[in-house]
């Protein structure tokens, strides 16, 4: 399929693909097994300039958008969906600053992210507030010119590794989601520590950690937008980053598909390679169809967002649902093509099957995405009457 990428987009895609093939693929199984954060790969990404693809040039980036970010996520995820999250999770963490930061906040935080010197993370989820993002317990109480943060954030990607955290907390509990505010919290701030590190099914190279705030004082200069805007900051961020999850899913699926094709050309049964059997050919053909359809939807959504469209919650949710469901199906089928070998950890498809699962869950489960889609399309119908 010709997606008519610009020369710059092709360069970004090729650079990310080269890093994925030469640097990430050889160590992906090791990091998965050990569950360790890939500091050496993060250094390679920092040296490559890719960390700033979606950050404006005036803040040290390459001036691209969601599309450029997603091209990188897709390629890195082709080799390892977990390692790719050091990059993608930083996008999620820093987008609130890109969208709602003042010029002063952007100058303080964006250049180091663009240079790959600092990673970011997004702190919304809590033990009792997952799908129900309006159920936050973390508080931010005004104390003079500061806010005192108290509470615990759960399952935070890049937790402990990131230097910059955007955290949503309640500043007025009488107002529900309209009483939430978003803050930038730096690692090392007194009262901010890290709790439990999760032991996960997949994306094991990515660190998923609790953020613990105990009377953690944040200067008012670190408030994003204004008090009461925290829920909107979070929702508008997720509208822009869900295509990144979709791109991760496409990358994971593509990686599994490539392994399945390669294996089918090598594996001999009944005196011939299994690629000769129509049963296998049809599985491979279905994988290819679904991946290409998912990629098309992701790219179209990214272009819609980057074109300056005002509302795209529905499109963003659609591509997240479609690509993640595709990744799950394709990776399960890849395991099937490899048969008994596919089930073994030495072969690189069972990891992709485990990695794919989370794309149906995080940044809003696919059930929540379907709610968002249905709400929007019913609104559109009502408006058209
Ligand atoms: N953009 C702008 N504003 C939005 C919005 C969006 N995408 N989504 C919701 N809002 C606004 C609503 O318009 C509403 O504003 P008003 O108070 O002015 O009416 C306000 O936010 C509350 O919205 P709503 O009533 O729909 O909130 P709910 O509590 O019902 O939440 C959703 C519904 C779907 C938004 C929520 O359940 C959700 O997104 N859950 C998933 C959370 C998630 O992704 N978690 C993962 C965290 S990161 S790994």
Boltz pocket constraint, residues with backbone or C-beta under 6 A from the ligand:
constraints:
  - pocket:
      binder: B
      contacts: [[A, 122], [A, 124], [A, 125], [A, 130], [A, 131], [A, 132], [A, 133], [A, 134], [A, 155], [A, 177], [A, 178], [A, 231], [A, 232], [A, 235], [A, 236], [A, 238], [A, 239], [A, 313], [A, 361], [A, 362], [A, 363], [A, 364], [A, 365], [A, 368], [A, 371], [A, 372]]
      max_distance: 6.0
